[in-house]
Amino acid sequence: MDEVKQLATDIKNRQLKPIYFLMGEEPYYIDKISDFIENTVLTEAERGFNQMVLYGRDISVEDIVSNAKRYPMMAEYQVVIVKEAQDLSRTIEKLAKYADNPQPTTILVVNYKYKKIDKRKALYKALKKTSVVYESKKLYENQVADWIRRVLSPKGYAITPKAAQMLVEFLGTDLSKINNELDKLQIIFPKGHQITPEDVEENIGISKDYNNFELRKAIGDRNAVKAYQIVNYFAENPKDNPMVVTVSLLFNFFSQLLHFHGLKDKSPRSVASALKINPYFVNEYVTAARNYPMRKVSAVVSTLREFDVKSKGVGANAVPQGDLLKELLVRILN
């Protein structure tokens, strides 16, 4: 995120590079940087003659080079944006010759999503000499809640840890989807507002009481009544609560709990750092560790592996997922 901010600052200050090669697994920042260049480098009057958008599936590397070598008309620069450049993955190395000696009056933006070029080859080495290579890495699930907070803070909004975790659980690590939902909430609420679980429930449609986050907490607390209520709700709404997601989240939780048992320093700051979790959730692990000794945690992890396979239809084709979940809960709590 800091690298993206620095790139934006440099572009605003006209510290421009001839090529911006944007690659990696997370498309959100690739789109953000590309759109920023598209809307910033040229004035509206200049764009008509000097800005073009090409698509990887429709062109060749030779077409990109041909367009990049043109001169701008009545402007300092022309901007050539190549979207879906990953469709050219077999021939993208041909761009190396141009990258060695790029046209100084062209800003070439290459959107190479979901993939990376080989850093040992000529193209990467040429780009590193004169241009920008930005790699957009996918965030781990435990990093996304903090990302949400950092996105909202400059815009004048706050969010509770539980509300952020609900968004992560419901939307996963897809930053574009999460950002779209955050945009909705910012339209609804005034600046200075702290987004709560109730806000998320009412405006995004995620239940604050019946979700994987609350199930994890109920199991950690050994609150069997609440855990069974949530599992029954999941059984009645299987499309909105796929078992494979539930099992994955519980597996991560108990794996972290195993790690927690092995920590020498169990101070909140040390636990948060070691488990890569928000300090707000440390008490959940402390409580769960009291309720589940290390031997039991190991047994639960083994059980979750078994049910992960079953949730994918192996050895349990005819068993409804709701019944599998209830059986899993019995095995964990007993």
C-alpha positions in Angstrom: 0.0 0.0 0.0 2.9 2.4 0.8 4.5 1.6 -2.5 1.3 2.4 -4.3 1.0 5.7 -2.5 4.6 6.6 -3.5 3.9 5.7 -7.1 0.8 7.9 -7.1 2.9 10.8 -5.6 5.6 10.4 -8.2 3.1 10.4 -11.0 1.3 13.5 -9.6 4.7 15.2 -9.4 5.4 14.3 -13.1 8.2 12.0 -12.1 7.2 9.7 -14.9 8.7 6.5 -16.1 8.5 5.2 -19.7 7.0 1.9 -18.7 4.8 0.8 -15.8 4.8 -3.0 -15.8 2.1 -4.0 -13.3 1.9 -7.7 -12.5 0.9 -10.1 -9.8 -1.9 -12.2 -8.2 -3.9 -9.3 -6.7 -5.6 -7.3 -9.5 -7.0 -4.5 -7.2 -3.8 -2.4 -7.1 -2.9 -3.1 -10.7 -6.3 -1.6 -11.7 -5.8 1.3 -9.2 -2.4 2.3 -10.6 -3.5 1.9 -14.2 -6.6 3.9 -13.7 -4.7 6.6 -11.9 -2.2 7.0 -14.8 -5.1 6.9 -17.3 -6.9 9.8 -15.4 -3.8 11.8 -14.4 -1.0 12.0 -16.9 -2.9 13.7 -19.8 -5.4 16.5 -19.7 -8.9 15.8 -21.0 -8.1 17.7 -24.2 -4.9 15.7 -24.8 -6.5 12.3 -24.3 -8.4 12.2 -27.5 -5.3 12.0 -29.7 -2.7 10.7 -27.2 -4.3 8.0 -25.1 -5.2 4.5 -26.2 -6.3 1.3 -24.5 -5.3 -2.0 -26.0 -6.3 -5.5 -25.0 -3.9 -8.5 -24.9 -6.3 -10.9 -26.5 -6.6 -8.7 -29.6 -3.0 -7.6 -30.2 0.6 -8.8 -30.4 3.7 -7.6 -28.7 4.7 -6.1 -32.1 1.4 -4.0 -32.1 2.3 -2.7 -28.6 5.7 -1.6 -29.7 4.4 0.0 -32.9 1.9 2.1 -30.9 4.5 2.9 -28.2 6.9 4.3 -30.8 4.5 6.9 -32.1 5.0 10.5 -31.2 2.4 12.5 -29.2 0.3 15.1 -30.9 0.3 18.6 -29.3 1.2 17.1 -25.9 4.3 16.2 -23.9 3.4 12.5 -23.7 1.2 9.8 -25.2 -0.2 7.1 -22.9 -0.6 3.5 -24.1 -2.4 1.2 -21.7 -2.4 -2.6 -22.3 -5.1 -4.4 -20.4 -5.3 -8.2 -19.9 -1.6 -8.4 -21.0 -1.4 -11.8 -19.4 -3.0 -13.1 -22.6 0.4 -12.4 -24.2 2.3 -14.5 -21.7 3.8 -16.7 -24.3 5.4 -13.8 -26.3 5.7 -11.1 -23.6 9.5 -11.5 -23.6 9.6 -9.9 -27.0 8.9 -6.6 -25.2 12.5 -6.7 -23.8 14.1 -5.0 -26.8 11.7 -2.0 -26.5 12.2 -1.9 -22.7 15.9 -1.6 -23.3 15.4 1.6 -25.3 11.8 2.9 -24.6 10.3 5.9 -26.3 10.8 8.8 -23.8 7.6 10.6 -24.9 5.4 7.4 -24.3 4.1 6.2 -21.0 3.4 2.5 -21.6 1.3 0.8 -18.9 1.1 -3.0 -19.0 -1.5 -4.7 -16.9 -0.2 -8.3 -16.4 -2.7 -9.8 -13.9 -2.6 -13.0 -12.0 0.9 -13.8 -13.3 4.5 -12.7 -13.0 7.3 -12.5 -15.6 10.4 -14.5 -15.0 12.8 -12.2 -13.1 15.8 -14.1 -14.5 15.0 -13.2 -18.1 15.8 -10.2 -20.3 12.5 -8.4 -20.0 12.6 -8.0 -16.3 16.2 -7.0 -16.3 15.5 -4.3 -19.0 12.5 -3.0 -17.1 14.4 -2.6 -13.9 16.9 -0.3 -15.6 14.6 2.4 -16.8 11.0 1.7 -15.7 8.7 0.6 -12.9 7.9 -3.0 -12.2 5.2 -3.3 -9.6 4.3 -6.7 -8.2 0.8 -6.8 -6.5 0.9 -9.7 -4.0 -2.2 -11.3 -2.7 -2.8 -10.5 1.0 -3.1 -13.3 3.5 -6.5 -13.5 5.2 -5.0 -12.3 8.5 -3.7 -9.1 6.7 -7.0 -8.0 5.2 -8.7 -6.7 8.3 -5.8 -4.3 8.8 -6.0 -3.3 5.1 -9.7 -2.4 5.6 -8.8 -0.2 8.5 -6.0 1.5 6.5 -8.3 2.1 3.5 -11.0 3.7 5.7 -8.9 5.8 7.9 -7.7 8.5 5.4 -11.3 8.8 4.3 -12.5 9.7 7.8 -14.0 6.4 8.8 -13.2 3.7 11.5 -14.4 0.1 11.8 -14.6 -2.2 14.7 -12.4 -5.4 14.6 -15.4 -7.6 14.6 -17.0 -5.7 11.6 -13.8 -5.9 9.7 -13.5 -9.7 10.4 -17.1 -10.2 9.2 -16.2 -8.6 5.9 -13.1 -10.8 5.5 -15.0 -14.0 6.4 -17.8 -13.2 4.0 -15.8 -11.8 1.1 -12.5 -13.5 1.5 -9.3 -11.8 0.3 -10.8 -10.2 -2.9 -9.9 -6.6 -2.3 -12.0 -5.3 -5.2 -15.2 -6.9 -3.7 -14.3 -5.6 -0.2 -13.7 -2.1 -1.5 -17.0 -2.1 -3.3 -18.8 -2.9 -0.1 -16.8 -0.3 1.8 -17.8 2.3 -0.9 -21.5 1.4 -0.2 -21.0 1.9 3.6 -19.3 5.3 3.0 -22.3 6.5 0.9 -24.7 5.5 3.7 -22.7 6.9 6.7 -21.2 10.3 7.3 -17.5 10.9 7.8 -16.4 10.2 11.4 -18.7 7.2 11.7 -17.3 3.9 13.1 -18.7 0.9 11.1 -20.1 -1.7 13.4 -21.2 -5.3 13.0 -24.8 -4.0 13.0 -24.0 -1.7 10.1 -22.5 -4.6 8.1 -25.5 -6.9 8.9 -28.1 -4.3 7.9 -26.4 -2.9 4.8 -24.4 -5.8 3.3 -26.5 -8.8 4.4 -24.0 -10.6 6.6 -25.5 -12.0 9.8 -23.7 -10.7 12.9 -24.9 -13.6 15.0 -24.9 -16.5 12.5 -21.5 -16.6 10.7 -18.3 -18.5 10.8 -16.7 -15.9 13.0 -19.3 -16.4 15.7 -19.2 -20.2 15.3 -15.4 -20.2 15.9 -15.9 -18.1 19.0 -18.7 -20.3 20.4 -16.6 -23.4 19.8 -13.6 -21.8 21.5 -15.8 -20.9 24.5 -17.3 -24.4 24.5 -20.7 -22.7 24.2 -22.4 -25.8 22.8 -25.9 -24.2 22.7 -24.8 -21.2 20.6 -22.6 -23.4 18.4 -25.5 -25.8 17.6 -27.8 -22.8 16.9 -25.3 -21.5 14.3 -24.7 -24.9 12.7 -28.5 -25.4 12.4 -28.7 -22.0 10.7 -25.9 -23.1 8.3 -27.7 -26.4 7.6 -30.9 -24.4 6.6 -28.9 -22.0 4.5 -26.2 -24.1 2.9 -25.7 -21.9 -0.2 -24.8 -18.9 1.9 -22.6 -21.0 4.3 -20.6 -23.6 2.4 -19.1 -26.2 4.6 -15.7 -26.1 2.9 -15.3 -22.5 4.1 -16.4 -23.3 7.6 -14.0 -26.3 7.9 -11.1 -24.2 6.5 -11.7 -21.4 9.0 -11.9 -23.9 11.9 -8.8 -25.7 10.7 -6.9 -22.4 10.7 -8.2 -21.5 14.2 -7.1 -24.8 15.7 -3.8 -24.8 13.9 -3.1 -21.4 15.5 -4.3 -22.7 18.8 -1.7 -25.5 18.5 0.9 -22.8 17.9 -0.4 -20.8 20.9 0.1 -23.8 23.2 3.7 -23.9 22.1 4.5 -20.2 22.8 6.7 -19.5 25.8 5.6 -15.8 25.9 1.8 -15.6 26.1 1.6 -11.9 26.6 -1.1 -10.3 24.4 1.5 -8.4 22.2 3.6 -11.5 21.7 0.6 -13.7 20.9 -0.8 -11.2 18.4 2.6 -11.0 16.7 3.2 -14.8 16.7 -0.2 -15.7 15.4 -0.5 -12.7 13.1 -3.9 -11.7 14.5 -5.4 -8.5 15.8 -4.7 -8.0 19.5 -8.5 -7.6 19.9 -8.9 -11.4 19.4 -6.1 -12.6 21.7 -8.5 -13.3 24.6 -10.4 -15.7 22.3 -7.3 -17.8 22.0 -6.5 -17.6 25.7 -10.0 -18.9 26.5 -9.9 -21.6 23.8 -6.5 -22.8 25.1 -8.0 -23.3 28.5 -10.9 -25.3 27.0 -8.8 -27.4 24.6 -5.5 -28.8 25.9 -2.8 -29.5 23.4 -3.7 -33.1 23.0 -7.4 -32.3 22.3 -6.3 -29.6 19.8 -4.2 -32.1 17.9 -7.2 -34.5 17.8 -9.5 -31.7 16.5 -7.0 -30.8 13.7 -7.0 -34.4 12.6 -10.8 -34.5 12.7 -11.0 -31.3 10.6 -8.7 -32.8 8.0 -11.1 -35.8 7.8 -14.1 -33.5 7.4 -12.4 -31.3 4.9 -12.2 -34.3 2.6 -15.8 -35.2 3.3 -17.0 -31.7 2.7 -15.6 -32.0 -0.9 -17.7 -35.1 -1.5 -15.1 -37.8 -0.9 -16.6 -40.7 1.1 -19.8 -38.7 2.0 -21.6 -38.1 -1.3 -25.1 -38.9 0.0 -24.7 -37.1 3.3 -26.2 -33.5 3.5 -23.6 -30.9 4.5 -25.8 -29.8 7.4 -25.6 -33.3 8.8 -21.8 -33.4 8.3 -21.5 -30.1 10.2 -23.5 -31.4 13.1 -21.4 -34.5 13.2 -18.2 -32.4 13.1 -19.4 -30.3 16.0 -20.1 -33.4 18.1 -16.6 -34.6 17.5 -15.0 -31.3 18.4 -17.0 -30.6 21.5 -16.9 -34.2 23.0 
